[in-house]
């Protein structure tokens, strides 16, 4: 998930904004990005659309 964290930082996006766009909480997104929880496939696909 480091690739996503890097893209978020490069694009200057906020975790809270991305979480809102994904329909999940900011702590949940942080857990996904820090490999504390496995990111569901659907969430990962939506995250890719936001970042690319």
C-alpha positions in Angstrom: 0.0 0.0 0.0 3.0 2.3 0.1 2.5 3.0 -3.6 -0.9 4.5 -2.7 0.5 6.6 0.1 3.1 7.9 -2.2 0.6 8.9 -4.9 -1.6 10.6 -2.3 1.3 12.6 -1.1 2.5 13.5 -4.6 -1.0 14.7 -5.6 -1.4 16.6 -2.3 -4.7 14.9 -1.4 -6.0 14.5 2.1 -6.7 11.1 3.6 -10.0 12.4 5.0 -11.2 13.6 1.6 -10.3 10.3 -0.1 -12.0 8.3 2.7 -15.1 10.5 2.1 -15.0 9.8 -1.6 -14.7 6.1 -0.9 -17.5 6.1 1.6 -15.4 4.8 4.5 -14.0 6.3 7.6 -10.6 8.0 7.7 -9.3 5.5 10.4 -10.3 2.6 8.2 -8.5 4.0 5.2 -5.4 4.6 7.3 -5.5 1.0 8.5 -5.7 -0.1 4.8 -2.8 2.1 3.8 -0.7 1.0 6.8 -1.3 -2.7 6.1 -3.2 -3.1 9.4 -6.2 -4.4 7.5 -6.6 -5.9 4.1 -8.2 -3.5 1.6 -11.3 -5.0 -0.1 -11.0 -5.4 -3.8 -13.8 -2.9 -4.5 -12.3 -0.2 -2.3 -8.9 -0.7 -4.0 -10.5 -0.3 -7.4 -12.3 2.9 -6.4 -9.0 4.2 -4.8 -7.2 3.6 -8.1 -9.8 5.6 -10.0 -9.3 8.5 -7.6 -5.5 8.5 -7.8 -5.0 7.8 -11.5 
